[in-house]
Every structure is written in structure tokens, then in C-alpha cells.
């Protein structure tokens, strides 16, 4: 079975997908591209051996080549799935294929994406800038400063009360201790934690509290309020932060969790204290916090690449 024969087999398989399995033309084209990739990678071997002699060692090598060329684990897994189906079909037609060479070959593990954090200067500029002095703008700044100052989840922020309250039908899940300059919240797993509040966030909270009474309606407990005077929702916080970032011309799609990531990354960069960051974030396991060490290394690598003479790429001749 030479290269031409291999091409014929692939074309026959695609026709079977099109007619018998009645897959869409778009799907068949995708299968075709993946099988073209197989033939390209197998071309050296097909000069001396038929397609049926490919082994799992060949397939592992092909997957490694794709990975080395920058193809994502997801795309490699898709190609392997396509190749596996093709060889299953071929085994039903060819007696010379003892087993499927793709069986047991797995794509590289998908790397866990790093959380997106803002640069320190960008984060400070984002939360410190206030577009005006209206009641809602003061509320926004207090919320944004607190998110970055204490690393809260947006749901924890929305659930804050001005002070601890326990009465019929309501018990505070989170509140501010202005004397201690701390915020207490109830996070995942009903775990409570207290986190310090920075000076800038305390000042923004004071500015907001000075005008907050004008929005208070029936429920006096919530710290942050909507335009209608009810407790603000997590979704409204998201929309307000995104709109605020756009007015500042920030290219990133900024969301509240990005400020939480920025808080964790920047505190870790300054202190190196992973356990303290874990406690402030409310992570049950240290492994959830360790991802920020990767962000810190990434930042150091960028500084090195930009500053070290030996790291700079030589100009092309």
C-alpha cells in the first residue's frame, strides 16, 4: 500500500462518512484535514511500508510532533479521535491490520490556564480613578477598591452589610468592621474569613457612606446598593466594572474576578507568603493558591527578557 493507495483509502473513508453516516459536509471536511495531517506525518514511513504497518509508536511520534509545533492538546485529541475512527474502519476492510495503532495513545494533558491578572499599575489606576462625584460613582469606586484591596469574590462583595446584623429573616453573611479595618465574609463551603482593608479602600468606603443614605429604601442592611436602593447584584457589579474599564480605554475584558487574581498575585509578589494569601483568599487547599506562583514567575521572566542583555533576541541579518 503506497502513498497513492493510502490516499484512496482515506477518500473512501470520507465518502463513507458522507453517505452512510450522513455527516455534514463541514464535518467531513474537518475529518479530511485531520487525515491529511496523518498522511503528511506518515509520508516517510509510507515510502517503504503500507499504512497498515503503522504502530502506536508512530502515532505517539506524530502526536509529539504536533505538540512541538504548538498545536493545542484539545486539537491533538481531536486528531487522534479522527485517526482512531479511520483505523477502526480500515481494520474492518483490511486483514493486514492486527490492531488499531491509535489505541492507548493520548493527547498531552491540557495545561490549566493561568488566571488573568492586571499589572499593578493598571489595577491601581482602574480602582483609583473616579469618573465623577455622583452617588453611583462613589459607590462604584468603593466597590472596586474593596475588590482589589481584599481579594473578595463578587458574590461576597454583593452580600456585604454595613455592619453585622442578626434579626428575623436575616443574618449577615458579610460585614465591615470599620474600627478594625477588616471585612468579614462567608465564602465557599460556608467558610468565614476576615481580610484587612487598605487605606485607599477605607477612604473610598467613607466617601460612599457619606452619600449612601440618599439611596437607602426599605432595607438598611446592605452596604452596596443599586439605583433603586436594593442590595446590588453580582451581575450589576460586573457590568459596572466592565463599563468603567472601557471608559479608561483598557483593552482587557475586565471583570471582578480579575481584581481578585490581581490582589493575590500582587500580594504574593511583594510578600512571598503563600499561606497568608491562601487565608485571605479563603482557599481550602494550598494547591488552589499555588497557581499564583506561576503568575509571579511569568512576571519575573518578562522582566528578565526585557532587561537582561543575553535574553534579548538578536536582530535578523
For each residue, the residues with C-beta under 8 A, 3 or more apart:
1: 5 6 9 46 50 51 52
2: 5 6 46 47 50
3: 6 7 39 43 46 47
4: 7 8
5: 1 2 8 9 50 51
6: 1 2 3 9 10 39 42 46 50 51
7: 3 4 10 11 39
8: 4 5 11 12
9: 1 5 6 12 13 51 90
10: 6 7 13 14 32 35 36 39 86
11: 7 8 14 15
12: 8 9 15 16
13: 9 10 16 17 35 86 89 90
14: 10 11 17 18 28 31 32 35
15: 11 12 18 19
16: 12 13 19 20 21 89
17: 13 14 20 21 23 27 28 31
18: 14 15 21 22 23 25 28
19: 15 16 22
20: 16 17
21: 16 17 18
22: 18 19
23: 17 18 27 28 31
24: 27 28
25: 18 28 29
26: 29 30
27: 17 23 24 30 31
28: 14 17 18 23 24 25 31 32
29: 25 26 32 33
30: 26 27 33 34 82
31: 14 17 23 27 28 34 35 82
32: 10 14 28 29 35 36
33: 29 30 36 37
34: 30 31 37 38 78 79 82 83
35: 10 13 14 31 32 38 39 82 83 86
36: 10 32 33 39 40
37: 33 34 40 41 66 79
38: 34 35 41 42 62 79 83 86
39: 3 6 7 10 35 36 42 43 46
40: 36 37 43
41: 37 38 62 65 66
42: 6 38 39 45 46 51 54 58 62
43: 3 39 40 46 47
44: 47
45: 42 48 49 53 54 58
46: 1 2 3 6 39 42 43 49 50 51
47: 2 3 43 44
48: 45
49: 45 46 53 54
50: 1 2 5 6 46 53 96
51: 1 5 6 9 42 46 54 90
52: 1 90 94 96 97
53: 45 49 50 96
54: 42 45 49 51 58 59 101
55: 58 59 101
56: 59 60 101 102 103 104 105
57: 60 61
58: 42 45 54 55 61 62 101
59: 54 55 56 62 63 80 83 101 102 105
60: 56 57 63 64 105
61: 57 58 64 65
62: 38 41 42 58 59 65 66
63: 59 60 66 67 76 79 80 105 107 108
64: 60 61 67 68
65: 41 61 62 68 69
66: 37 41 62 63 69 71 75 76 79
67: 63 64 70 71 73 76 108
68: 64 65
69: 65 66
70: 67
71: 66 67 75 76
72: 75 76 110
73: 67 76 77 107 108 109 110 111
74: 77 78 107 110
75: 66 71 72 78 79
76: 63 66 67 71 72 73 79 80 107 108
77: 73 74 80 81 106 107
78: 34 74 75 81 82
79: 34 37 38 63 66 75 76 82 83
80: 59 63 76 77 83 84 102 105 106 107
81: 77 78 84 85
82: 30 31 34 35 78 79 85 86
83: 34 35 38 59 79 80 86 87 102
84: 80 81 87 88 100 102 103
85: 81 82 88 89
86: 10 13 35 38 82 83 89 90
87: 83 84 90 91 97 100 101 102
88: 84 85 91 92 100
89: 13 16 85 86 92 93
90: 9 13 51 52 86 87 93 94 97
91: 87 88 94 97 99 100
92: 88 89
93: 89 90
94: 52 90 91 97
95:
96: 50 52 53
97: 52 87 90 91 94 100
98:
99: 91 103
100: 84 87 88 91 97 103
101: 54 55 56 58 59 87 105
102: 56 59 80 83 84 87 105
103: 56 84 99 100
104: 56
105: 56 59 60 63 80 101 102
106: 77 80
107: 63 73 74 76 77 80
108: 63 67 73 76
109: 73
110: 72 73 74
111: 73
112: 291
113:
114: 291 294 295 298
115: 257 258 261 264 265 291 292 295
116: 252 258 261
117: 123 258 261 262 264 265 266 295
118: 122 123 126 252 254 258 259 262
119: 122 123
120: 123 124 262 266 269
121: 124 125
122: 118 119 125 126 250 252
123: 117 118 119 120 126 127 148 259 262 266
124: 120 121 127 128
125: 121 122 128 129 248
126: 118 122 123 129 144 148 244 245 248 250 254 259
127: 123 124 141 144 145 147 148 200 259
128: 124 125 141 145 200
129: 125 126 244 248
130: 133 137 138 140 141
131: 137 244 247
132: 137
133: 130 137 138
134: 137 138
135: 138 139 211 212 214 215
136: 139 140 227
137: 130 131 132 133 134 140 141
138: 130 133 134 135 141 142 204 207 208 210 211
139: 135 136 142 143 208 212 215 224 225 232
140: 130 136 137 143 144 240 241 244
141: 127 128 130 137 138 144 145 204 207 208
142: 138 139 145 146 201 204 205 207 208 224
143: 139 140 146 147 157 224 232 237 240 241
144: 126 127 140 141 147 148 241 244 259
145: 127 128 141 142 148 149 198 200 201 204 205
146: 142 143 149 150 152 157 183 197 201 204 205
147: 127 143 144 150 151 152 154 157 241 256 259 260 263
148: 123 126 127 144 145 151 201 259 262 263
149: 145 146 197 198 200 201 263
150: 146 147 183 195 196 197 198 201 263 280
151: 147 148 195 259 260 263 264 267 280 281
152: 146 147 156 157 183 185 195 260
153: 156 157 185 187 256 257 260
154: 147 157 158 234 237 238 256 257
155: 158 159 234
156: 152 153 159 160 173 174 185 186 187
157: 143 146 147 152 153 154 160 224 234 237 256
158: 154 155 224 231 232 233 234 237
159: 155 156 173 174 185 186 231
160: 156 157 174 175 176 183 185 222 223 224
161: 164 165 172 173 174 175 176 221 222 223
162: 175 176 209 220 221 222 223
163: 172 175 176
164: 161 172 175 184
165: 161 170 171 172 175 221
166: 170 171 172
167: 170 171
168:
169:
170: 165 166 167 221
171: 165 166 167
172: 161 163 164 165 166 175 221
173: 156 159 161 185 186
174: 156 159 160 161 183 184 185 186
175: 160 161 162 163 164 165 172 183 184 223
176: 160 161 162 163 182 183 184 197 205 223
177: 180 181 182 183 184 194
178: 181 202 205
179:
180: 177
181: 177 178 196 197 202
182: 176 177 194 195 196 197
183: 146 150 152 160 174 175 176 177 194 195 197
184: 164 174 175 176 177 192 193 194 195
185: 152 153 156 159 160 173 174 192 193 195 282
186: 156 159 173 174 190 191 192
187: 153 156 190 191 192 193 282
188: 191 282 284
189: 284
190: 186 187
191: 186 187 188 282 284
192: 184 185 186 187
193: 184 185 187 279 280 282
194: 177 182 183 184
195: 150 151 152 182 183 184 185 280
196: 150 181 182 280
197: 146 149 150 176 181 182 183 201 202 205
198: 145 149 150 201 202
199: 202 203
200: 127 128 145 149 203 204
201: 142 145 146 148 149 150 197 198 204 205
202: 178 181 197 198 199 205 206
203: 199 200 206 207
204: 138 141 142 145 146 200 201 207 208
205: 142 145 146 176 178 197 201 202 208 209
206: 202 203 209 210
207: 138 141 142 203 204 210 211
208: 138 139 141 142 204 205 211 212 224
209: 162 205 206 212
210: 138 206 207
211: 135 138 207 208 214 215
212: 135 139 208 209 215 216 225
213: 216
214: 135 211
215: 135 139 211 212 225 227 229
216: 212 213 219 220 225 229
217: 228 229 230
218: 229
219: 216 222 230 231
220: 162 216
221: 161 162 165 170 172 231
222: 160 161 162 219 225 230 231 232
223: 160 161 162 175 176
224: 139 142 143 157 158 160 208 231 232 237
225: 139 212 215 216 222 229 230 231 232
226: 229 230 231 232 233 236
227: 136 215
228: 217
229: 215 216 217 218 225 226
230: 217 219 222 225 226
231: 158 159 219 221 222 224 225 226
232: 139 143 158 222 224 225 226 236 237
233: 158 226 236 237
234: 154 155 157 158 237 238 256
235: 238 239
236: 226 232 233 239 240
237: 143 154 157 158 224 232 233 234 240 241 256
238: 154 234 235 241 242 255 256
239: 235 236 242 243
240: 140 143 236 237 243 244
241: 140 143 144 147 237 238 244 245 254 255 256 259
242: 238 239 245 246 253 254 255
243: 239 240 246 247
244: 126 129 131 140 144 240 241 247 248 254
245: 126 241 242 248 250 252 254
246: 242 243 249 250
247: 131 243 244
248: 125 126 129 244 245
249: 246
250: 122 126 245 246 254
251:
252: 116 118 122 245 258
253: 242
254: 118 126 241 242 244 245 250 258 259
255: 238 241 242 258
256: 147 153 154 157 234 237 238 241 259 260
257: 115 153 154 260 261
258: 115 116 117 118 252 254 255 261 262
259: 118 123 126 127 144 147 148 151 241 254 256 262 263
260: 147 151 152 153 256 257 263 264 281
261: 115 116 117 257 258 264 265 292 295
262: 117 118 120 123 148 258 259 265 266
263: 147 148 149 150 151 259 260 266 267 280
264: 115 117 151 260 261 267 268 277 280 281 289 292
265: 115 117 261 262 268 269 292 295 296 299
266: 117 120 123 262 263 269 270
267: 151 263 264 270 271 273 276 277 280
268: 264 265 271 272 273 274 277 292 293 295 296
269: 120 265 266 272 296 299
270: 266 267
271: 267 268 276 277
272: 268 269
273: 267 268 276 277
274: 268 277 278 286 289 290 292 293
275: 278 279 286
276: 267 271 273 279 280
277: 264 267 268 271 273 274 280 281 289 292
278: 274 275 281 283 286 288 289
279: 193 275 276 282
280: 150 151 193 195 196 263 264 267 276 277
281: 151 260 264 277 278 288 289
282: 185 187 188 191 193 279
283: 278 286 288 289
284: 188 189 191 288
285: 288 289
286: 274 275 278 283 289 290
287: 290
288: 278 281 283 284 285 291
289: 264 274 277 278 281 283 285 286 292
290: 274 286 287 293 294
291: 112 114 115 288 294 295
292: 115 261 264 265 268 274 277 289 295 296
293: 268 274 290 296 297
294: 114 290 291 297 298
295: 114 115 117 261 265 268 291 292 298 299
296: 265 268 269 292 293 299 300
297: 293 294 300 301
298: 114 294 295 301 302
299: 265 269 295 296 302 303
300: 296 297 303 304
301: 297 298 304 305
302: 298 299 305 306
303: 299 300 306 307
304: 300 301 307 308 311
305: 301 302 308 311 312
306: 302 303 311
307: 303 304 311
308: 304 305 311 312
309: 312
310:
311: 304 305 306 307 308
312: 305 308 309
313:
314:
315:
316:
317:
